[in-house]
Amino acid sequence: MRFSILLLLSALGCVAIACIWDRDTLAAEAKGLPEVVRVVTGRFDRNPALYYEMRASRVEEHISREPRRFDLYDDLAVAYDRLGESDKAIEWMERKEQVLKEAPDGVPGKKDALYKFYANIGTFYAHRWIRDSGDLEQPGDLEAAQAALTKAIEINPDAHFGREVFQLWAIEWLLDAETEDTLGEWIGDRLHHRRTEVQEAIEGISGLIVLGNAWESVDIFQALAYLLGNDHATLAHIASLRIQELLESGRKPLKHAESDIVESIHIAMTDEDILRNAEQEFRRLRAEAERYHERRTEFMVARLREGRHPDTDPRFWEGWVEPEPPEIHDASLIVRARQYSSEMAGVALVVGILAILAIGVILLRRALLTIVGGWRRDH
């Protein structure tokens, strides 16, 4: 028997995106975003380097013809950041800043363009710090990132549904020389473990993975696993398996020993069968996600090498059949989902009974008042 990921994880809601802004960001929001299991297993779209190389070449030439198109600077800078060229990304954001300074205040879209400038350049500073050294003794780019993202939030606090806050918190955690907390613990303390705020944090951190550069970040996955730990133990375990995978591949946490990262994840479950089944599901779903990524990349590269690009070719995706995300086969997870459904049904039954009793009391009261009223008129 099979059980849909979407149904199993419906209580978690959708996942959000990271703080980079370009045309792909808007397209991803319009398309909809993957559930937590798909985020953790890598079942989301990731584009090959050639995709960004072609975009960068085309957009740079386009800017020479329309230097006051604010959005082109975002497309170009994000493309360079995706290619690992942080200096070029920052350089093009600085050029955008100059164009914004020269533009009159009444120009349509200037405020939004200014917000995206700060959101993007703050992200690029953080990425350059990680790429160059990741040295906490040399925090210059991190401090620049903190300042820029703070300004972005001041201009538009609700953009990305408030997701910049969690990126900013991650940077502030890195700059906090006194804390010994992991990123998850640091964020959890600021949320006071209120369920609605924890859910927002889960979505925001997941967003850093989907369209940010956090797919290979031990610390970001630690934060995700930690926040999932109390209410979504199976998902927390799956996220911890991704952490193990990253550590085995040579990825390192930025502030802690590997053992501290592993010990920080609290799995509120002791059922070994469920945990073992979840691990089997993780391995299966990871393998499927990699196959999906390879097929999609092969399809894209073949067309990109022909000079075709999705930005300019409306028929680029003709012939591509989007595979449906795989479903969960784990019987233990199905049982847990049924238990959840039964609990919800039980609550609904109790509420229904109480409602019927309340209606009965109201009707009885009205009947008694009618009888009393009639007796008084007769006497």
C-alpha positions in Angstrom: 0.0 0.0 0.0 1.3 3.5 -0.8 0.8 6.7 1.0 1.4 10.2 -0.6 4.2 12.4 0.8 1.9 15.4 0.4 -0.8 13.8 2.5 1.6 12.6 5.2 3.2 16.0 5.5 0.2 18.2 5.1 0.5 19.5 8.6 3.8 21.0 7.7 2.6 23.2 4.9 4.7 24.3 2.0 8.3 25.2 2.0 9.6 28.6 1.3 12.5 29.9 -0.7 15.9 31.6 0.3 16.9 35.2 0.2 18.3 35.4 -3.3 16.2 37.3 -5.8 16.2 36.8 -9.6 13.7 35.6 -12.2 14.0 32.0 -10.9 12.9 33.1 -7.5 9.6 34.4 -8.8 9.1 31.4 -11.1 9.6 29.1 -8.1 7.1 30.9 -6.0 4.5 30.7 -8.9 5.2 27.0 -9.4 4.9 26.1 -5.7 7.5 24.7 -3.4 8.4 21.1 -2.2 7.5 19.5 1.0 10.1 18.9 3.8 10.9 15.3 2.7 11.6 16.5 -0.8 13.8 19.2 0.5 15.8 16.9 2.7 16.3 14.3 0.0 17.2 16.8 -2.7 14.0 16.3 -4.8 13.9 19.9 -6.1 15.2 21.7 -9.2 18.9 22.5 -9.4 20.3 23.9 -12.6 23.7 23.1 -14.3 26.5 25.6 -14.5 26.0 26.1 -18.3 22.5 27.4 -17.5 24.0 30.3 -15.5 27.0 30.8 -17.9 24.6 31.4 -20.8 22.3 33.7 -18.7 25.3 35.7 -17.5 26.6 36.2 -21.1 23.2 37.2 -22.5 22.2 39.5 -19.6 25.5 41.3 -19.5 25.1 42.2 -23.1 21.4 43.2 -22.4 22.5 45.6 -19.7 24.8 47.4 -22.1 21.6 48.2 -24.1 19.3 48.9 -21.1 21.4 50.0 -18.2 18.4 51.2 -16.2 16.7 47.8 -16.1 17.1 47.1 -12.4 16.0 43.4 -12.6 18.8 42.6 -15.1 21.4 43.4 -12.5 19.8 40.9 -10.1 19.7 38.2 -12.8 23.3 38.7 -13.7 24.7 38.9 -10.2 22.8 35.8 -9.0 24.1 33.9 -12.1 27.7 34.8 -11.1 27.0 33.8 -7.5 25.7 30.4 -8.6 28.9 30.0 -10.5 30.9 30.6 -7.4 32.1 34.0 -8.6 31.2 36.1 -5.6 33.4 39.1 -6.5 31.7 39.5 -9.8 28.2 39.1 -8.1 29.1 41.9 -5.6 30.6 44.1 -8.4 27.3 43.9 -10.4 25.3 44.7 -7.3 27.4 47.8 -6.7 26.8 48.9 -10.3 23.0 48.4 -9.6 23.4 50.6 -6.5 24.9 53.4 -8.6 22.1 53.2 -11.1 19.6 53.3 -8.3 21.2 56.4 -6.8 21.0 58.1 -10.2 17.3 57.2 -10.7 14.6 59.7 -9.5 12.6 58.7 -6.5 9.4 58.5 -8.5 10.7 55.8 -10.9 8.4 52.8 -10.7 9.8 49.8 -8.9 12.7 51.7 -7.3 11.9 50.8 -3.7 11.5 47.1 -4.6 14.8 47.2 -6.6 16.5 48.7 -3.6 15.2 46.0 -1.3 16.4 43.3 -3.7 19.8 45.0 -3.9 20.3 44.7 -0.1 18.9 41.2 0.0 21.1 40.0 -2.8 24.3 41.7 -1.9 24.0 40.6 1.8 23.6 37.0 0.6 26.6 37.4 -1.7 28.8 38.8 1.1 27.9 35.7 3.2 28.6 33.3 0.4 32.0 35.0 -0.3 33.0 34.7 3.3 32.2 31.0 3.2 34.0 30.4 -0.1 37.1 32.5 0.8 37.8 31.2 4.3 34.9 30.7 6.6 37.3 32.1 9.2 35.5 33.6 12.2 38.6 35.6 13.1 38.0 37.5 9.8 34.3 38.4 9.9 34.4 41.4 7.5 32.1 40.0 4.9 29.8 38.5 7.5 29.4 41.9 9.1 28.7 43.5 5.7 26.1 40.7 5.1 24.5 41.5 8.5 24.2 45.2 7.7 22.8 44.7 4.2 20.2 42.1 5.2 19.1 44.3 8.1 18.4 47.1 5.6 16.5 44.7 3.3 14.2 43.7 6.2 13.7 47.4 7.2 12.6 48.2 3.6 10.3 45.1 3.2 9.9 43.1 6.4 7.3 40.8 4.7 9.2 39.9 1.6 9.9 36.2 1.1 7.2 35.9 3.8 9.8 37.2 6.3 12.4 34.5 5.4 15.3 37.0 5.5 15.0 37.0 9.3 16.2 33.4 9.5 19.1 34.0 7.1 20.1 37.1 9.2 19.8 35.0 12.4 22.2 32.4 10.9 24.7 35.2 10.2 24.3 36.7 13.7 24.8 33.2 15.2 28.1 33.0 13.3 29.1 36.4 14.6 28.2 35.6 18.2 31.6 34.7 19.7 30.2 33.9 23.1 27.6 31.3 22.2 28.3 27.6 22.3 24.9 26.7 20.9 24.5 25.0 17.6 22.5 27.0 15.0 19.3 25.0 15.8 19.6 25.6 19.5 20.4 29.3 19.0 17.3 29.8 16.8 15.1 27.6 19.1 16.0 29.9 22.1 14.8 32.9 20.2 11.6 31.2 19.2 10.9 30.0 22.8 9.7 26.8 21.0 6.3 28.3 20.3 4.8 26.0 17.7 3.7 28.6 15.1 7.1 30.3 15.2 9.0 27.0 15.0 6.9 26.1 11.9 7.9 29.4 10.3 11.5 28.7 11.1 11.3 25.2 9.6 9.9 26.8 6.4 12.5 29.6 6.3 15.4 27.3 6.9 14.1 24.9 4.3 14.1 27.8 1.9 17.8 28.3 2.3 18.2 24.8 1.0 15.8 25.0 -2.0 17.1 28.1 -3.7 20.0 29.1 -1.5 23.4 27.6 -1.2 22.6 25.5 1.8 22.0 22.1 0.1 25.5 21.1 1.4 25.5 23.0 4.7 25.8 20.8 7.8 24.7 23.7 10.0 21.5 24.5 8.1 20.5 20.8 8.2 21.3 20.7 11.9 19.0 23.6 12.5 16.3 21.9 10.4 16.7 18.6 12.2 16.8 20.2 15.6 13.6 22.2 15.1 11.8 19.2 13.7 12.8 17.1 16.7 10.0 17.6 19.1 6.9 17.4 16.9 8.1 15.6 13.8 10.6 13.0 15.1 10.6 10.8 11.9 11.3 13.9 9.8 14.0 14.9 12.2 15.6 11.5 11.9 15.5 11.8 8.1 17.2 15.2 8.3 19.9 13.8 10.6 20.6 11.1 7.9 21.3 13.9 5.4 23.7 15.4 8.0 25.5 12.1 8.3 25.7 11.9 4.5 27.2 15.4 4.4 29.8 14.6 7.1 30.8 11.4 5.3 31.3 13.4 2.1 33.8 15.7 3.9 31.5 18.7 4.6 32.3 20.4 7.9 30.2 22.5 10.3 31.3 26.1 10.7 31.5 26.4 14.5 31.4 23.0 16.1 32.9 19.6 16.1 31.1 16.9 14.2 30.3 15.0 17.4 28.6 18.2 18.8 26.4 18.4 15.7 25.3 14.8 16.0 24.6 15.0 19.7 22.5 18.2 19.4 19.7 16.5 17.4 17.0 15.3 19.7 14.8 12.5 18.2 11.7 12.2 20.4 11.2 8.6 19.4 12.7 5.3 20.6 10.8 2.9 18.3 13.7 1.2 16.4 11.5 -0.3 13.7 10.1 3.2 12.8 13.6 4.7 12.7 15.0 1.8 10.7 12.1 2.0 8.2 12.6 5.8 7.9 16.3 5.2 7.1 15.3 2.8 4.3 12.9 5.4 2.9 15.6 8.1 3.1 18.0 5.9 1.0 15.3 5.1 -1.5 14.1 8.7 -1.9 17.7 10.1 -2.1 18.5 7.6 -4.9 15.3 8.7 -6.8 16.1 12.3 -6.3 19.6 11.9 -7.7 18.1 10.0 -10.7 15.7 12.8 -11.3 18.4 15.4 -11.0 20.6 13.6 -13.5 17.8 13.1 -16.0 16.7 16.8 -15.8 20.4 17.9 -16.1 21.0 15.8 -19.2 17.8 17.1 -20.8 18.8 20.7 -20.1 22.5 20.4 -21.1 21.6 18.9 -24.5 19.4 21.9 -25.3 21.7 24.5 -23.8 24.6 23.2 -26.0 22.3 23.8 -29.0 22.2 27.5 -27.9 18.7 27.2 -26.5 17.8 28.6 -23.0 14.6 28.7 -21.0 14.8 32.5 -20.6 14.5 33.0 -24.3 13.1 29.8 -25.8 9.4 29.2 -25.0 9.7 25.7 -26.4 12.8 24.7 -24.4 10.9 22.3 -22.1 9.0 20.6 -24.9 9.6 16.8 -24.6 10.3 17.0 -20.9 7.8 15.0 -18.8 8.0 16.0 -15.2 8.0 12.8 -13.1 5.6 12.6 -10.2 7.4 12.8 -6.8 7.8 9.3 -5.3 5.4 8.1 -2.6 6.2 6.8 0.8 6.0 3.0 1.1 6.9 2.7 4.8 4.1 0.9 6.6 5.2 2.4 10.0 4.8 5.9 8.6 1.4 5.0 7.2 0.3 3.7 10.6 1.5 7.0 12.2 -0.5 9.0 9.6 -3.6 6.9 10.3 -3.1 7.4 14.0 -2.9 11.2 13.4 -6.1 11.0 11.3 -7.8 8.9 14.0 -6.8 11.5 16.6 -8.2 14.3 14.4 -11.4 12.2 13.8 -11.7 11.7 17.6 -11.4 15.4 18.3 -14.0 16.1 15.6 -16.4 13.5 17.2 -16.0 15.1 20.6 -16.6 18.5 19.2 -19.6 17.2 17.4 -21.1 15.7 20.5 -20.5 18.8 22.5 -22.2 20.9 19.7 -25.2 18.6 19.7 -25.5 18.9 23.5 -25.2 22.7 23.3 -27.9 22.9 20.7 -30.1 20.6 22.8 -29.7 22.8 25.9 -30.6 25.9 23.8 -33.7 24.2 22.4 -34.7 22.9 25.8 -34.3 26.4 27.3 -36.4 27.9 24.5 -39.1 25.3 25.1 -39.2 26.0 28.8 -39.4 29.7 28.3 -42.3 29.2 25.9 -44.2 27.0 28.4 -43.6 29.5 31.2 -44.6 32.4 29.0 -47.8 30.7 28.1 -48.6 29.8 31.7 -48.1 33.4 32.8 -50.5 34.7 30.1 -53.2 32.3 31.1 -52.8 33.3 34.8 
